[in-house]
Amino acid sequence: MKRILTLLLALLAWGAVIGQYIIILNNHTFPVLEATIRFFSFFTILTNTLVAIYFSCLLLPASRCATILNQTGALTAVTVYIIMVGSVYQIMLRQMWQPQGMQLVIDEMLHTVIPTLVVIFWFLYEHKNSLQYRQICIWLLYPVIYLAYTLIHGHFSNFYPYYFIDVSELGLLKALKTSALLMLAFVTICCLFIFLARSIFKQQPEP
């Protein structure tokens, strides 16, 4: 069951990311290089790509990559990242557009189906008894680096992938306040997962 779910997640994540990229290339009004840079400037795309890489590596259990990713906490970090993708979309972005056709299918894959399946995988297979609150500091590196990149890239290109961190519209202070709230939400979700792992699942045997 674990290998089947791992394969399914890898295929779905790669399919959704590649499918979205094809749609972007078919509809872009910028040079291909700029369109590609903008494509990979979205936290949604980067995180679903991370999911695709993570579960692809798990399919190669003898590889060094799989050994690293099987360490306690790696799955939890990936799970929280993709939960943030789904949650921010459902709460802050869903009402802002109405995708149709294949874009709708891919949109739901990226923001609903894949996050849900990753959470299910976490509940089934994470090494919950070994999770520690201090690991959150390491998990924070990805969103912090992403935010720094987005602000620097946006300063020079005037392109911000999300309206709530658009410095050109909101100003730097308001964008940073919104980012701080999102970081707080991230830490809260991390704490919730660790709390669940160390309490509700404490007596369960490791997968």
C-alpha positions, 0 to 999 in steps of 0.5 A: 500500500505504501509503495502504491500511494508513493507512486501515485503521489509522484505521478500526480505531482509531476503530472500537475506541475508539468501540465501547468507548465504546458498551459503557461507556455501555451498562454504566455505573453512573455519570453519563454525564459521570463515565463519560466522564471515566473512559473517557478516563482509560485510557492504552489509550483515549487512545493508541488515540485518538492512533493514530486521529487520527495516521493520519486526518491522514496521509490528508490529505497536504496538511493542516498536521496531516499535515505536522507528523506526517510529521516524523521521530520522530512515527511512532516516538513513536506506535509506542512509545506503542501498544507500551506499551499492548499490552505492559502489557496482555499482561504485567500485565492480560490474566489479570485478566479474561475478556471475552466477545463484542464486548468480546473483539473490541474488547479484542483490537483495542485491545491486540493488532491495532492495536499489531501493525499500527502496528509493521508500519507503522513498519518500512515507512515511518518515516524511520529514518535521521534518528531521534535519541536526544535525541528521547526527551525529547520523546516522554516528555512524553505518558506523564509528563503522563498520569501526573501527570494520573492521580495528581492526578485519582485524589487527588480522585476516588479513581479509578485506571484501573490497579491498579499506580498505585492510590495508595489501595491501594499508597501513593504511594511504591509507585505511583511506583516502579511508574511509574518502572519503566514509564518505564524500559521506555518509554525502553528501547523507544525506544532499541531502536527508534532502535538498530534504525533506525540500525544494521539499517536504516541502509543502506536507502533512505528510504520 
